[in-house]
Amino acid sequence: MPPPLDNPAIWALTQYNAYLWVLVLTRMSGLMITLPALGQERIPRVVRIAMVGLMTIIITPVVPLPEKMPLDVWGLAGFMACEFFVGLILGTIVSWLIEMVALAGQLLDMQMGFAFAQIMDPSTSQSSAFSGILLIQCTLIFILVSGLHHRMIVALVDSYSILPMGYAPPIRPMELISLFGLLLAKGFQLAMPVLLCLMFVNALEGVAAKFMPQLQLIQLAFPIKIAVGLFVFGFMLQEFGLWLRPLLERMPEWGLKMLMR
């Protein structure tokens, strides 16, 4: 009886499991790179690598086995490219939610006058203004509280049933444009209450300047717009969670829809 390490069947099984683990790790890496909250640069790189490796070990036993496995290095590289692209699609669609909120924050900052005061956003390592940072941080908190990061990992496991290993994700430009347009409209919808109130304030200032030219509107405009904008913005934040929750629940569904062949 040959020693266990000399048995070709054991080496073939070990190679098969290694290929499977590498492919699952690649798709998980694509998701974690773009996933909000867990893939942010402020999280240490070692922690992110450890999370990816741990999640790969957990979900590999429940992943459906591929119909075929790569036989050489070039075949494995092709499989890994497809798997990484699938993970990027899932994570990028969720990251668009952050971009939508950031757009609403930029619109509010420009109208309220906070665009002149730029501070560092810890979630993106870029400069942003008050409203944008506050909305982004609230969104990240809601993502963690609602368990969206957990549902995205579950969606990653479900993606193997929709798009098995070795298959390139379908290209759906019209659906991507439609989804991006929907999120863009949601961003304008989020900022609309404050924008409408500030537009009304601008109209009143124009009427006041017409009938009372002696008023120093340049000095009065900024504090009035900031006060009105912050007042309406405070009421908007009270309903922000209820407004955001349906989007958080549909994000995994939208991501999986983009992978259907």
C-alpha positions as CSV (number, residue, x, y, z in Angstrom):
1,M,0.0,0.0,0.0
2,P,1.6,3.3,-1.1
3,P,2.0,6.2,1.5
4,P,-0.9,8.7,1.4
5,L,1.3,11.4,0.0
6,D,2.2,9.2,-3.0
7,N,-1.4,8.5,-3.9
8,P,-2.3,10.4,-7.1
9,A,-6.0,10.5,-6.1
10,I,-5.2,12.6,-3.0
11,W,-3.2,15.0,-5.0
12,A,-5.9,15.4,-7.6
13,L,-8.5,16.0,-4.9
14,T,-6.2,18.6,-3.2
15,Q,-5.7,20.4,-6.5
16,Y,-9.4,20.4,-7.2
17,N,-10.2,21.9,-3.8
18,A,-7.4,24.5,-4.2
19,Y,-8.8,25.6,-7.6
20,L,-12.3,25.8,-6.1
21,W,-11.0,27.9,-3.1
22,V,-9.1,30.3,-5.3
23,L,-12.1,30.9,-7.6
24,V,-14.4,31.6,-4.7
25,L,-11.8,33.8,-3.2
26,T,-11.6,35.8,-6.4
27,R,-15.3,36.4,-6.6
28,M,-15.4,37.4,-2.9
29,S,-12.5,39.8,-3.5
30,G,-14.3,41.6,-6.3
31,L,-17.3,42.0,-4.0
32,M,-15.3,43.2,-1.0
33,I,-13.3,45.7,-2.9
34,T,-16.3,47.7,-3.9
35,L,-18.7,46.9,-1.1
36,P,-19.5,50.0,1.1
37,A,-18.6,49.9,4.8
38,L,-16.5,46.7,4.6
39,G,-14.4,47.7,1.6
40,Q,-13.5,51.2,2.7
41,E,-9.9,52.3,2.7
42,R,-10.1,53.3,6.4
43,I,-10.4,49.6,7.3
44,P,-6.8,48.2,7.5
45,R,-5.8,46.1,4.5
46,V,-4.8,43.2,6.7
47,V,-8.4,43.2,8.2
48,R,-10.0,43.2,4.8
49,I,-7.8,40.4,3.6
50,A,-8.6,38.4,6.7
51,M,-12.3,39.0,6.2
52,V,-12.1,37.8,2.5
53,G,-10.2,34.7,3.4
54,L,-12.5,33.8,6.3
55,M,-15.7,34.3,4.3
56,T,-14.2,32.2,1.5
57,I,-13.5,29.4,3.9
58,I,-17.1,29.6,5.2
59,I,-19.0,29.7,1.9
60,T,-16.8,27.4,-0.2
61,P,-18.5,24.2,1.1
62,V,-22.0,25.5,0.1
63,V,-21.0,26.7,-3.4
64,P,-22.3,24.6,-6.2
65,L,-19.5,22.7,-8.0
66,P,-18.5,24.0,-11.4
67,E,-19.4,22.0,-14.5
68,K,-15.7,22.0,-15.5
69,M,-12.4,23.0,-13.9
70,P,-9.5,24.7,-15.6
71,L,-6.8,22.3,-16.7
72,D,-3.9,24.7,-17.0
73,V,-2.7,28.1,-15.7
74,W,-4.2,30.1,-18.6
75,G,-7.6,28.4,-18.1
76,L,-7.4,29.2,-14.4
77,A,-6.6,32.9,-15.2
78,G,-9.6,33.1,-17.5
79,F,-11.8,31.6,-14.7
80,M,-10.4,34.1,-12.2
81,A,-11.0,37.1,-14.5
82,C,-14.7,36.1,-14.9
83,E,-15.1,35.5,-11.2
84,F,-13.5,38.8,-10.3
85,F,-15.7,40.7,-12.7
86,V,-18.9,39.1,-11.3
87,G,-17.9,40.2,-7.8
88,L,-17.2,43.7,-9.0
89,I,-20.7,43.9,-10.6
90,L,-22.4,43.0,-7.3
91,G,-20.3,45.4,-5.2
92,T,-20.4,48.3,-7.7
93,I,-24.2,48.3,-7.9
94,V,-24.4,48.6,-4.1
95,S,-21.7,51.3,-4.1
96,W,-23.9,53.4,-6.5
97,L,-26.2,53.9,-3.4
98,I,-23.4,55.8,-1.7
99,E,-22.8,57.8,-4.9
100,M,-26.5,58.7,-5.0
101,V,-26.5,60.0,-1.4
102,A,-23.3,61.9,-2.1
103,L,-24.9,63.6,-5.1
104,A,-27.8,64.7,-2.9
105,G,-25.4,66.0,-0.4
106,Q,-23.5,68.0,-3.0
107,L,-26.7,69.6,-4.2
108,L,-27.6,70.6,-0.7
109,D,-24.2,72.0,0.1
110,M,-24.1,74.1,-3.1
111,Q,-27.5,75.6,-2.3
112,M,-27.0,76.2,1.4
113,G,-23.5,77.6,1.0
114,F,-21.5,74.8,2.7
115,A,-19.6,74.0,-0.5
116,F,-17.1,76.6,0.5
117,A,-16.2,74.6,3.7
118,Q,-14.6,71.4,2.6
119,I,-13.6,68.8,5.1
120,M,-12.1,65.3,4.8
121,D,-14.6,62.5,4.4
122,P,-13.2,59.4,6.4
123,S,-15.3,56.9,4.3
124,T,-13.9,58.0,0.9
125,S,-10.6,59.8,1.9
126,Q,-11.8,62.8,-0.2
127,S,-12.9,66.3,0.6
128,S,-16.6,66.9,1.0
129,A,-18.9,69.3,2.7
130,F,-21.1,69.0,5.7
131,S,-24.4,67.6,4.2
132,G,-22.6,65.1,2.0
133,I,-20.5,63.7,4.8
134,L,-23.5,63.5,7.2
135,L,-25.7,61.7,4.6
136,I,-22.9,59.3,3.7
137,Q,-22.2,58.4,7.3
138,C,-25.9,57.9,8.0
139,T,-26.1,55.6,5.0
140,L,-23.2,53.5,6.1
141,I,-24.8,53.1,9.5
142,F,-28.1,52.1,8.0
143,I,-26.2,49.6,5.8
144,L,-24.7,47.9,8.8
145,V,-27.9,48.1,10.9
146,S,-30.1,46.7,8.1
147,G,-27.7,43.9,7.5
148,L,-27.2,44.7,3.8
149,H,-23.6,43.5,4.0
150,H,-24.9,40.1,5.2
151,R,-27.5,40.0,2.5
152,M,-24.8,40.8,-0.1
153,I,-22.7,37.8,1.0
154,V,-25.8,35.6,0.8
155,A,-26.5,37.1,-2.7
156,L,-22.9,36.2,-3.6
157,V,-23.6,32.6,-2.7
158,D,-26.9,32.7,-4.7
159,S,-25.0,34.2,-7.7
160,Y,-23.3,30.8,-8.2
161,S,-26.7,29.3,-9.0
162,I,-27.5,32.1,-11.4
163,L,-24.1,32.4,-13.0
164,P,-21.9,29.3,-12.4
165,M,-18.1,29.4,-12.3
166,G,-16.4,29.7,-15.7
167,Y,-19.2,31.8,-17.3
168,A,-18.6,35.4,-18.2
169,P,-21.3,37.8,-16.8
170,P,-23.7,39.1,-19.5
171,I,-23.3,42.6,-20.7
172,R,-26.5,44.6,-20.0
173,P,-25.8,48.2,-20.8
174,M,-29.4,49.3,-21.1
175,E,-30.3,47.8,-17.7
176,L,-27.2,49.3,-16.1
177,I,-28.1,52.7,-17.5
178,S,-31.7,52.3,-16.4
179,L,-30.6,51.4,-12.8
180,F,-28.1,54.3,-12.7
181,G,-30.8,56.7,-13.9
182,L,-33.2,55.4,-11.2
183,L,-30.6,56.0,-8.5
184,L,-29.9,59.4,-10.0
185,A,-33.5,60.3,-9.8
186,K,-33.6,59.0,-6.2
187,G,-30.7,61.3,-5.4
188,F,-32.6,64.4,-6.7
189,Q,-35.7,63.2,-4.8
190,L,-33.7,63.1,-1.6
191,A,-32.5,66.7,-2.0
192,M,-35.7,68.1,-3.4
193,P,-37.4,69.2,-0.1
194,V,-34.4,71.4,0.8
195,L,-34.0,72.6,-2.8
196,L,-37.6,73.7,-3.1
197,C,-37.5,75.6,0.2
198,L,-34.3,77.4,-0.8
199,M,-35.7,78.2,-4.2
200,F,-38.7,79.8,-2.5
201,V,-36.2,81.8,-0.2
202,N,-34.4,82.9,-3.4
203,A,-37.6,84.1,-4.9
204,L,-38.5,86.1,-1.7
205,E,-35.0,87.6,-1.7
206,G,-35.5,88.7,-5.3
207,V,-38.8,90.4,-4.5
208,A,-37.3,92.1,-1.4
209,A,-34.4,93.4,-3.5
210,K,-36.9,94.8,-6.0
211,F,-39.1,96.7,-3.5
212,M,-36.4,97.4,-0.8
213,P,-33.1,98.0,-2.6
214,Q,-31.6,99.5,0.6
215,L,-31.4,96.0,2.1
216,Q,-28.0,94.4,2.3
217,L,-29.2,91.1,0.7
218,I,-25.6,89.8,0.2
219,Q,-25.1,89.8,4.0
220,L,-28.6,88.4,4.7
221,A,-28.8,85.8,2.0
222,F,-26.2,83.4,3.4
223,P,-27.5,83.1,7.0
224,I,-31.1,82.9,5.9
225,K,-30.4,80.2,3.4
226,I,-28.3,78.2,5.9
227,A,-30.9,78.5,8.7
228,V,-33.8,77.5,6.4
229,G,-31.7,74.7,4.8
230,L,-30.6,73.2,8.1
231,F,-34.2,73.4,9.5
232,V,-35.6,71.5,6.5
233,F,-32.6,69.2,6.5
234,G,-33.2,68.2,10.1
235,F,-36.8,67.2,9.3
236,M,-35.6,65.3,6.2
237,L,-33.2,63.3,8.3
238,Q,-36.0,62.0,10.5
239,E,-37.5,60.2,7.5
240,F,-34.2,59.3,5.9
241,G,-34.2,55.8,7.3
242,L,-37.7,55.0,6.1
243,W,-36.8,56.4,2.7
244,L,-33.6,54.5,2.4
245,R,-34.8,51.1,3.6
246,P,-36.6,50.0,0.4
247,L,-33.5,50.7,-1.6
248,L,-31.3,48.7,0.8
249,E,-33.7,45.8,0.5
250,R,-33.7,45.8,-3.3
251,M,-30.0,46.2,-3.8
252,P,-29.1,42.4,-3.7
253,E,-32.0,41.7,-6.0
254,W,-30.8,44.3,-8.5
255,G,-27.3,42.9,-8.4
256,L,-28.4,39.3,-9.1
257,K,-30.7,40.5,-11.9
258,M,-27.6,41.9,-13.7
259,L,-26.1,38.4,-13.7
260,M,-29.0,36.5,-15.2
261,R,-28.2,35.0,-18.6
